[in-house]
Amino acid sequence: MTGWAELITSSDTEYLHALDAYDWEHCYEALGCPTDKVTMERTIIKVTPSKIEFRHLGLLNRGYAVRQIWEAEKTWYGSAASILNPLGKRHPA
């Protein structure tokens, strides 16, 4: 995956929404951490993809190429790169 990364901290308004998408309880259980309350000490990385590559030999059996590529419209991430990168908020992933 290639794209733009944004660090989301507890001071950001979308932090709690990101925790819901992240499924933090399941991850905390796997790490042996307590799951009785939401932690506000973690930083979450949000990636907005510009290109995703998927490779799987099983695709051949279904009549597809082994390598599948999705790319965002260049006008979208080209403008996002020029607008958001100077702010220092997002960086190439």
C-alpha positions in Angstrom: 0.0 0.0 0.0 1.2 3.5 -0.8 -0.5 6.6 0.4 -0.6 9.4 2.9 -0.3 8.8 6.6 -1.8 10.9 9.4 -1.0 10.5 13.1 -4.1 10.6 15.2 -3.7 11.3 18.9 -6.1 11.5 21.7 -6.4 15.3 21.2 -7.8 14.8 17.7 -11.6 14.8 17.3 -11.7 11.6 15.4 -9.6 9.6 17.9 -12.6 7.7 19.5 -14.0 6.9 16.0 -10.6 5.6 15.0 -10.5 3.4 18.1 -13.8 1.8 17.1 -12.4 1.0 13.6 -9.2 -0.3 15.1 -10.9 -2.9 17.3 -8.6 -2.0 20.2 -10.2 -4.4 22.6 -9.2 -7.5 20.6 -5.7 -6.2 20.2 -5.4 -5.4 23.9 -6.5 -8.9 24.8 -3.8 -10.4 22.5 -1.2 -8.2 24.2 -2.4 -9.1 27.7 -3.4 -5.5 28.4 -6.6 -4.6 30.5 -9.6 -3.9 28.3 -11.9 -2.4 30.9 -11.3 1.2 29.7 -10.2 3.1 26.6 -6.6 4.2 26.7 -5.8 7.7 25.5 -2.1 7.1 25.3 -1.9 5.4 21.9 -1.2 7.1 18.6 -3.1 5.7 15.6 -1.8 5.9 12.1 -4.5 6.6 9.5 -3.5 5.8 5.9 -5.3 7.3 2.9 -4.3 5.0 0.1 -3.1 6.2 -3.3 -2.2 2.7 -4.5 -3.0 -0.8 -3.3 -1.3 -4.0 -4.7 -2.7 -7.4 -3.9 -0.9 -10.6 -4.9 -2.3 -14.1 -4.5 -1.7 -17.3 -6.5 -5.3 -18.4 -5.7 -6.6 -15.7 -8.1 -5.4 -17.8 -11.0 -7.9 -20.5 -10.2 -10.6 -17.9 -10.5 -9.4 -16.6 -13.8 -7.8 -13.4 -12.5 -4.2 -12.2 -12.7 -2.0 -13.0 -9.7 -1.3 -9.3 -9.2 -4.2 -6.8 -8.8 -3.6 -3.1 -8.6 -5.9 -0.3 -7.5 -4.9 3.3 -7.9 -6.7 6.4 -6.8 -7.3 9.1 -9.4 -4.1 11.1 -9.7 -6.0 14.3 -9.5 -7.2 13.3 -6.0 -3.9 12.3 -4.3 -1.9 14.8 -6.4 -3.8 17.7 -5.0 -3.9 16.1 -1.5 -0.1 15.8 -1.6 0.4 19.5 -2.5 -2.1 20.8 0.0 -1.5 18.6 3.0 2.2 17.8 2.9 3.4 21.4 3.6 1.3 21.4 6.8 3.4 18.6 8.2 0.3 16.7 9.2 0.5 13.9 6.6 3.6 12.2 5.2 4.1 9.7 2.4 3.6 6.2 3.8 
